[in-house]
Amino acid sequence: MGKGNKVDRLSALPDDILVDILDRLNVPEAARTSILSRRWSQLCAKLSRLIISALDFLPEGVSRSSADISDDELVRINEAVVQATNSVLARRNPGEHTIDLLSTTFHLRDDLPISMGHAVGHAIATHSVKNAKFCVRTRKDDAAEIDDDEEMVIWAREFMLFFDACPIAFGGLTTLNIGNFRFGESDISSILTTCKRLKHMHLYNCDSGDCSTLQVEHANLSELCIMDCRLEQVKLNWLPQLTRIVFDGWIDFQDPLVLGLVPLLESVSLTNIAISVNKMVRLSWFLSSTSVRVLKLGFSSEKIWVQPECPTQGLASVFRQLRFVNLVKLPEGYDLTWTMFILEAAPLLKELYMTVWDDLCSMELDEEKRKNGSYSENKGVEWGSAAADFQHHSLVTLVIFGFESEDYAVNYVRRVMVAAVNLEDVFLYSRLELECGDCQDKKPTRFAWTKRQKISLKKRITAGIESFAIIHSNKTIRADHEAKLFYPQCSHFDTTSG
């Protein structure tokens, strides 16, 4: 805009471009533009993404944690969310403009969620809504903040009252994020029966009692995310559209999943803290009816809970379509050779990612507590069945986060480079990029920082072997690698919904 030029070039843009710009704002920000002119007020009625969150109405200086919000503020925030939802929906003419996403995040408090449910239910009944999402927050976010299980029981009862009062809203949901609920035995089944359109369900710290079993049947559910739930096992009885399962933390000494009809399942993510008495899990046993393409295994810097398996027809069947494997928080200092069994059983594997990381900020370090909790002193696992002349023809990328110039790590990279005859790139990253400041202060690192050190490391890795792979030892993580650091995660998971 030149000096003295008062031309409003933004308003000169076509409506569809302006609506696309407004769709990138949250609802309160988009609503403020309606005061600019009559044209701008009409644009708000055309928005395709309506994301209304209690977090956008927090008082100045208040953190995003529910525990830091007073009861009066909680009521006021919920009222603001309900008012904003009603206001933005009231401006729209039924059926005129499709709503691609109607997402609401609010607190479970008094009867206000029911008002929210009725507003969303009316929108679903009178407008064309492709996707509707509820993200329900409790009085406390983190499971560690909850004083006793009775709180979870009370919150679950409040949620079920809300659920029973709003069948139209829940019947139209495509995503449901809930957490910190101890349900009755049949409550989750009732939710799934009513939410017929549900595609994404995310449970955080939810169960039906200690060591309960979750049984799931649903015609349209494509993604199920279970985080920190005190479940003994999850039984996926009938899920013809399920493509992704994330199960983080189970309590028992058996396989975490029982798979029924899951013909489209292609992404499996499992994370657990195994103790010394835990049974080693054989992937070929409970994944035998699947053919996954993406596999993430998380070990929380503790004992390896996967049993390496000799190449068998059953294991080959499970891994025959595997393209991407991500091994997260492997304990430091232990032999990595056991992971070769995955390469042997997955002939089409393209990318192998692993993070070797003792996360000191989340690990139990007190020796007495570790002993009382039956934590394992030996976190590694032995594997000596890999054939010396084994060759893998599909692997092109090996990425190791938390690499250190120790013999166990160097020898592992050498072994992969010998076996993977078409390997193109080996990326070795320092662990410093992965950790918080406290972790960095607690332990030293051994990594090739200088040019001379990098040359020395490459010589150690390549001595006596033939490989065309390029070794990259970097401090800064590439953006595409960082995106896959903890992949796969739930695509619609909101960590503030717990």
C-alpha positions in Angstrom: 0.0 0.0 0.0 1.6 3.3 -1.1 1.7 6.4 1.0 -1.7 7.9 1.2 -3.3 5.0 -0.5 -6.4 4.0 1.4 -7.4 1.1 -0.8 -8.5 -2.0 1.2 -6.9 -4.8 -0.9 -7.9 -7.5 1.6 -11.6 -6.7 1.2 -11.2 -6.7 -2.6 -10.5 -10.4 -2.5 -13.2 -12.9 -3.6 -15.5 -14.3 -0.9 -14.1 -17.9 -1.2 -10.5 -16.7 -0.5 -11.6 -14.6 2.5 -13.6 -17.5 3.9 -10.5 -19.7 3.5 -8.5 -17.2 5.5 -11.2 -17.0 8.2 -11.3 -20.8 8.4 -7.7 -20.7 9.7 -8.8 -18.7 12.7 -10.5 -19.9 15.8 -14.2 -18.9 16.2 -13.6 -15.9 18.6 -11.0 -14.4 16.2 -13.2 -15.0 13.2 -16.2 -13.5 14.9 -14.3 -10.2 15.6 -14.0 -9.6 11.9 -17.8 -9.4 11.6 -17.7 -5.8 13.1 -15.7 -4.6 10.1 -18.6 -4.3 7.7 -21.9 -6.0 6.6 -19.9 -8.1 4.1 -17.5 -9.4 6.8 -20.4 -10.3 9.0 -21.9 -12.4 6.2 -18.6 -14.2 5.6 -18.8 -15.7 9.1 -21.9 -17.5 8.1 -20.0 -19.3 5.4 -17.2 -20.7 7.5 -16.6 -24.4 6.9 -14.6 -25.1 10.0 -16.1 -24.1 13.3 -13.6 -24.8 16.1 -14.9 -23.6 19.4 -12.7 -24.4 22.4 -12.9 -23.5 26.1 -9.1 -22.8 25.9 -9.9 -19.8 23.7 -11.9 -18.1 26.5 -9.4 -18.5 29.3 -8.8 -15.4 31.5 -5.5 -13.6 30.8 -2.6 -15.2 32.7 -4.4 -18.5 33.5 -2.7 -21.7 32.3 -4.4 -24.2 30.0 -4.6 -26.7 32.9 -8.2 -27.2 34.2 -6.7 -27.6 37.8 -5.6 -23.9 37.7 -9.1 -22.6 36.8 -11.5 -21.6 39.6 -15.0 -23.0 39.7 -16.5 -19.6 38.9 -14.1 -19.2 35.9 -15.0 -22.7 34.8 -18.7 -21.9 34.7 -18.1 -18.6 32.9 -15.8 -20.3 30.3 -18.4 -23.0 29.6 -21.1 -20.3 29.3 -18.9 -18.5 26.8 -18.4 -21.6 24.7 -22.2 -22.4 24.7 -23.0 -18.8 23.8 -20.3 -18.7 21.0 -21.7 -22.0 19.6 -25.3 -20.8 19.6 -24.3 -17.4 18.1 -22.2 -18.7 15.3 -24.8 -21.3 14.3 -27.6 -18.8 14.5 -26.1 -16.8 11.7 -26.2 -19.7 9.2 -29.1 -20.6 7.0 -29.9 -24.3 7.2 -28.5 -26.2 4.3 -26.9 -23.2 2.6 -23.3 -23.9 3.4 -21.7 -27.2 4.4 -19.9 -27.4 7.7 -16.8 -29.5 7.2 -15.9 -29.6 10.9 -17.9 -28.6 14.0 -15.5 -29.0 16.9 -16.3 -28.1 20.5 -14.0 -28.4 23.5 -15.7 -27.7 26.9 -15.6 -28.7 30.6 -17.9 -31.3 32.2 -19.5 -29.0 34.7 -23.2 -28.6 35.9 -25.8 -28.6 33.1 -24.0 -26.4 30.6 -22.6 -29.3 28.6 -26.3 -30.3 28.0 -26.9 -26.9 26.5 -23.9 -27.4 24.3 -25.1 -30.8 23.3 -28.5 -29.4 22.3 -26.9 -26.6 20.2 -24.7 -29.1 18.4 -27.6 -31.6 18.0 -29.7 -28.8 16.5 -26.9 -27.9 14.0 -26.5 -31.6 13.0 -30.3 -31.9 12.5 -30.7 -28.7 10.5 -27.4 -28.2 8.7 -25.1 -30.3 6.5 -22.3 -31.2 9.0 -19.7 -33.6 7.6 -17.6 -34.0 10.8 -18.6 -33.2 14.4 -16.2 -33.5 17.4 -16.6 -33.4 21.1 -13.6 -32.9 23.3 -14.8 -33.2 26.9 -12.5 -31.9 29.7 -12.8 -32.9 33.4 -11.9 -30.8 36.4 -8.4 -32.2 36.3 -6.4 -33.0 33.1 -3.5 -35.2 34.2 -4.2 -38.6 35.7 -1.5 -38.0 38.3 -3.5 -35.0 39.6 -6.5 -37.2 40.5 -6.8 -37.9 44.2 -8.8 -41.1 44.1 -10.9 -43.3 41.8 -14.1 -41.9 43.2 -13.5 -38.7 41.3 -13.4 -40.7 38.0 -16.6 -42.5 39.0 -18.4 -39.2 39.6 -17.2 -37.7 36.4 -18.3 -40.7 34.4 -21.8 -40.5 35.9 -21.9 -36.8 34.9 -20.8 -37.6 31.4 -23.4 -40.4 31.0 -26.1 -37.9 32.1 -24.9 -35.5 29.4 -24.8 -38.4 27.0 -28.3 -39.6 27.7 -29.7 -36.0 27.4 -28.1 -35.4 23.9 -28.8 -38.4 21.7 -28.9 -36.3 18.5 -25.6 -34.7 19.1 -23.8 -38.0 20.0 -25.5 -39.7 17.1 -23.9 -37.3 14.7 -20.4 -37.2 16.2 -17.5 -38.4 14.1 -14.8 -37.8 16.7 -15.0 -38.2 20.5 -12.2 -37.3 22.9 -12.8 -38.1 26.6 -10.7 -38.8 29.6 -10.5 -39.5 33.3 -13.7 -41.6 33.5 -14.4 -44.8 35.4 -17.4 -46.1 33.5 -20.0 -48.7 34.3 -19.5 -52.0 32.7 -21.8 -51.3 29.7 -21.3 -47.5 29.3 -18.7 -47.6 26.6 -20.8 -50.1 24.6 -23.8 -47.8 24.9 -21.7 -44.8 23.7 -20.5 -46.8 20.6 -24.1 -48.0 19.9 -25.4 -44.4 19.9 -22.5 -42.8 18.1 -23.2 -44.6 14.8 -21.2 -42.1 12.7 -18.1 -42.2 14.9 -14.8 -42.6 13.1 -12.3 -41.5 15.7 -12.5 -42.4 19.4 -9.8 -41.4 21.9 -9.8 -42.5 25.5 -7.4 -41.1 28.1 -7.3 -42.7 31.6 -10.7 -44.5 31.1 -11.7 -47.9 32.3 -14.5 -49.9 34.0 -12.5 -50.8 37.0 -8.9 -52.0 37.6 -7.7 -54.5 35.0 -10.9 -54.3 33.0 -11.3 -55.5 29.5 -12.5 -53.2 26.7 -14.6 -54.9 24.0 -15.2 -52.9 20.9 -17.7 -53.3 18.0 -18.5 -50.6 15.6 -19.4 -50.4 11.9 -17.6 -47.1 11.0 -14.8 -46.6 13.6 -11.5 -46.1 11.7 -9.2 -45.0 14.5 -9.1 -46.0 18.2 -6.6 -44.4 20.5 -6.3 -45.7 24.1 -3.9 -43.8 26.4 -3.0 -44.5 30.0 -6.1 -46.6 30.6 -5.9 -49.2 33.3 -7.0 -52.0 30.9 -6.0 -55.6 31.0 -6.8 -56.1 27.3 -8.6 -54.7 24.4 -10.8 -57.0 22.2 -11.4 -55.6 18.8 -14.3 -57.9 18.0 -15.9 -56.4 14.9 -14.4 -53.2 13.3 -14.7 -53.6 9.5 -13.4 -50.0 8.9 -10.6 -49.8 11.5 -7.3 -48.8 10.0 -5.4 -47.5 13.1 -5.0 -48.6 16.7 -2.9 -46.9 19.4 -2.7 -48.6 22.7 -0.4 -46.9 25.2 -0.1 -48.8 28.5 -1.8 -52.0 29.5 -1.9 -53.9 32.8 -1.4 -57.7 32.7 0.9 -60.4 31.6 -0.8 -61.4 28.3 -1.1 -60.0 24.8 -2.5 -56.5 24.8 -4.9 -57.1 21.9 -7.4 -59.7 20.8 -8.3 -59.2 17.2 -11.5 -60.3 15.6 -12.7 -58.9 12.3 -10.3 -56.0 11.5 -9.7 -56.5 7.7 -8.4 -53.0 7.1 -6.1 -52.6 10.0 -2.8 -51.3 8.7 -1.3 -49.1 11.5 -0.5 -50.5 15.0 1.1 -48.5 17.8 1.9 -50.2 21.2 3.7 -48.6 24.1 4.2 -50.1 27.6 6.4 -50.1 30.6 7.3 -53.8 31.2 8.4 -55.1 34.6 10.5 -58.1 35.3 7.6 -60.5 35.7 5.8 -59.4 32.5 5.4 -61.9 29.7 7.3 -61.3 26.6 4.9 -60.5 23.8 5.1 -62.4 20.5 3.8 -60.1 17.7 3.0 -63.0 15.4 0.5 -64.4 17.9 -2.0 -61.5 18.3 -1.3 -59.8 14.9 -1.7 -63.1 13.0 -5.0 -62.0 11.3 -3.5 -58.7 10.1 -1.0 -57.5 7.6 0.1 -54.1 9.0 2.0 -51.5 7.0 3.0 -49.2 9.9 4.3 -50.5 13.3 5.3 -48.5 16.3 6.6 -50.1 19.4 7.3 -48.0 22.5 9.4 -49.2 25.5 9.4 -46.1 27.8 13.2 -46.5 28.4 12.5 -49.8 30.3 12.6 -53.5 29.6 12.1 -54.8 26.0 8.8 -56.5 26.1 8.8 -57.9 22.5 10.0 -61.5 22.1 12.3 -61.7 19.0 11.0 -64.6 16.8 12.7 -66.9 14.3 11.4 -66.4 10.8 8.3 -68.5 10.4 5.4 -68.5 8.0 3.1 -66.9 10.6 5.5 -64.1 11.3 6.1 -63.6 7.6 2.4 -63.3 7.0 2.0 -60.6 9.6 4.9 -58.5 8.3 4.6 -59.2 4.6 3.2 -55.6 3.9 5.3 -53.8 6.6 6.8 -50.6 5.2 7.6 -48.4 8.2 8.8 -49.4 11.7 9.4 -47.0 14.6 11.0 -48.2 17.8 10.6 -45.5 20.5 12.6 -45.0 23.7 14.7 -48.1 23.6 16.8 -48.3 26.8 20.4 -47.0 26.4 23.4 -49.2 26.4 21.8 -52.5 25.3 22.4 -54.6 22.3 20.1 -53.7 19.4 20.7 -56.8 17.4 17.3 -58.3 18.3 15.6 -55.8 16.0 17.0 -57.7 13.1 14.2 -60.3 13.4 11.9 -57.6 12.1 14.1 -57.1 9.0 14.2 -60.8 8.4 10.4 -61.1 8.5 9.6 -57.9 6.6 11.0 -58.1 3.1 9.2 -54.9 1.9 10.3 -52.7 4.8 11.4 -49.3 3.5 12.2 -47.2 6.6 13.4 -48.2 10.1 13.4 -45.5 12.8 14.5 -45.9 16.4 15.0 -43.7 19.4 17.6 -44.8 22.0 16.8 -42.7 25.0 16.8 -43.0 28.8 14.1 -40.4 29.6 15.3 -39.5 33.1 12.4 -37.0 33.7 9.7 -39.7 33.3 11.6 -42.8 34.5 11.4 -44.2 38.0 15.0 -43.7 39.3 14.5 -44.5 43.0 16.2 -47.9 43.6 13.8 -48.8 46.4 10.7 -47.9 44.4 12.1 -49.8 41.4 12.6 -52.9 43.6 9.1 -52.7 45.1 7.6 -52.1 41.7 9.4 -55.1 40.2 11.2 -53.0 37.6 13.6 -55.1 35.6 17.4 -54.6 36.2 18.2 -56.1 32.8 16.3 -54.2 30.2 17.8 -55.8 27.1 17.0 -59.0 25.2 19.3 -61.4 23.5 18.9 -62.5 19.9 21.4 -64.7 18.1 19.4 -66.3 15.3 20.0 -63.7 12.6 21.6 -65.5 9.6 25.1 -64.3 8.8 24.4 -64.2 5.1 20.9 -62.6 5.4 20.2 -59.9 2.9 17.4 -57.3 2.8 16.6 -55.7 -0.6 14.0 -53.0 0.3 15.3 -51.0 3.2 16.5 -47.6 2.0 16.5 -45.5 5.2 17.8 -46.1 8.7 17.3 -43.3 11.2 18.6 -43.4 14.8 17.8 -40.7 17.3 19.9 -40.7 20.4 22.9 -42.3 18.7 26.1 -42.4 20.6 29.6 -43.5 19.5 29.4 -46.7 21.7 30.4 -50.1 20.3 26.9 -51.5 20.6 25.4 -48.7 18.5 28.3 -48.7 15.9 28.2 -52.5 15.6 24.4 -52.4 15.0 24.7 -49.8 12.2 27.4 -51.9 10.6 25.2 -55.0 10.7 22.2 -53.3 9.1 24.4 -51.8 6.4 25.8 -55.2 5.5 22.3 -56.9 5.4 20.5 -54.0 3.7 22.2 -54.2 0.3 20.1 -51.3 -1.2 20.4 -49.0 1.8 20.7 -45.4 0.7 20.9 -43.3 3.8 21.8 -43.7 7.5 20.9 -40.7 9.7 22.5 -40.6 13.1 21.2 -37.9 15.5 22.3 -36.8 18.9 19.8 -37.4 21.7 20.2 -33.7 22.8 17.5 -32.6 20.4 15.0 -35.0 22.0 15.3 -34.1 25.7 14.3 -31.4 28.0 16.8 -29.2 29.8 16.7 -31.3 32.9 17.6 -34.5 31.0 20.5 -32.8 29.2 21.9 -31.6 32.6 21.7 -35.1 34.1 23.9 -37.1 31.7 26.8 -36.5 29.3 26.6 -37.5 25.6 29.1 -39.1 23.2 28.4 -37.9 19.7 30.5 -36.9 16.7 30.3 -33.2 16.9 33.4 -32.0 15.0 34.4 -32.7 11.5 37.3 -34.9 12.7 35.0 -36.9 14.9 32.5 -37.5 12.1 35.2 -38.8 9.8 36.5 -41.1 12.6 32.9 -42.4 13.2 32.3 -43.1 9.5 35.6 -45.0 9.4 34.6 -47.1 12.4 31.2 -47.9 10.8 32.4 -48.7 7.3 35.7 -50.5 8.1 35.8 -53.8 6.2 32.3 -53.6 4.8 30.9 -52.7 1.4 27.9 -50.4 1.3 26.8 -47.5 -0.9 24.8 -46.0 2.0 25.6 -42.4 2.9 26.1 -41.8 6.6 24.7 -38.5 8.0 25.7 -37.6 11.6 23.8 -34.5 12.4 22.9 -32.3 15.4 19.9 -30.7 13.8 17.0 -33.1 12.9 15.5 -32.8 9.5 11.9 -31.7 9.4 10.6 -34.8 7.7 12.4 -37.0 10.3 11.1 -35.0 13.2 7.6 -35.4 11.9 8.1 -39.2 12.2 9.8 -39.1 15.5 6.9 -40.6 17.4 4.8 -41.5 14.4 2.1 -42.9 14.2 0.0 -40.9 16.7 -3.7 -40.5 16.7 -4.5 -38.0 13.9 -7.2 -36.2 15.9 -5.9 -36.7 19.4 -6.0 -33.6 21.6 -3.8 -33.9 24.7 -5.8 -31.1 26.4 -9.0 -33.3 26.3 -8.0 -35.5 29.2 
